[in-house]
Amino acid sequence: MAKLKNEAQLLKKAIEVAENYAKNRGYAEFASTDSAKDKVECIYRLLVKDKLIQPLAGDQENGVNMKHKLALWISRQLPKDHLLLK
């Protein structure tokens, strides 16, 4: 698994976009007390359920790989000339 350039910023953008997606799907907003780990896992599972991303293998489902998967997902959603992709 190769680390993406600007992966931390891509993850932050992915969480932001996915929170809006979840809200539009009818899910309640995340509470300010929800941990980043919980948000990442919830968002990952929602995107897998909606078949927007491929699920990780069962033995590879951990926080680091979920974060990387979300960063990959958003990198493919952003326009090619977006600042985070440069």
C-alpha positions in Angstrom: 0.0 0.0 0.0 1.7 3.1 -1.2 1.0 6.3 0.7 -0.7 9.0 -1.3 0.6 12.5 -1.6 -1.4 14.7 0.8 -3.1 11.6 2.3 -4.0 13.3 5.6 -5.7 16.2 3.7 -7.4 13.9 1.3 -8.8 11.9 4.3 -10.1 15.1 5.9 -11.8 16.0 2.6 -13.2 12.5 2.3 -14.7 12.7 5.7 -16.2 16.0 5.0 -17.7 14.9 1.7 -18.9 11.6 3.1 -20.6 13.2 6.0 -22.7 15.3 3.6 -23.4 12.1 1.6 -24.5 10.3 4.7 -26.7 13.2 5.7 -28.4 13.3 2.3 -29.0 9.5 2.6 -30.9 10.2 5.8 -28.3 9.3 8.4 -28.1 11.5 11.5 -25.2 13.9 11.7 -22.1 12.9 13.6 -21.9 14.3 17.1 -19.0 16.5 18.0 -18.0 13.8 20.6 -17.6 11.1 17.9 -14.0 10.0 17.5 -12.3 10.2 14.1 -11.8 6.5 14.3 -15.6 5.9 14.6 -16.3 8.4 11.8 -13.9 6.7 9.5 -15.3 3.2 10.2 -18.9 4.4 9.8 -18.2 6.2 6.6 -16.2 3.3 5.2 -19.0 0.8 5.9 -21.6 3.1 4.4 -19.6 3.5 1.2 -19.1 -0.2 1.0 -22.8 -0.9 1.6 -23.7 1.6 -1.2 -21.1 -0.1 -3.4 -19.1 3.1 -3.9 -15.9 1.5 -2.8 -14.6 -2.1 -2.8 -14.5 -3.7 0.7 -11.1 -4.6 2.2 -10.3 -8.2 2.8 -11.5 -9.3 6.3 -8.0 -9.6 7.7 -7.1 -6.1 6.4 -10.0 -4.2 7.9 -8.3 -1.8 10.3 -8.2 1.9 10.8 -5.1 2.6 8.7 -6.4 0.7 5.7 -9.9 2.2 6.0 -8.3 5.7 6.1 -6.2 4.9 3.0 -9.3 3.5 1.2 -11.2 6.7 1.9 -8.3 8.8 0.7 -8.2 6.8 -2.5 -11.9 7.2 -3.0 -11.9 11.0 -2.7 -8.8 11.3 -4.9 -10.8 9.7 -7.6 -13.8 11.9 -7.0 -12.0 15.2 -7.2 -11.2 17.0 -10.4 -7.8 16.2 -11.9 -6.6 19.8 -11.3 -7.6 19.9 -7.6 -5.0 21.3 -5.3 -4.8 18.2 -3.1 -3.9 16.0 -6.1 -0.8 18.1 -7.1 
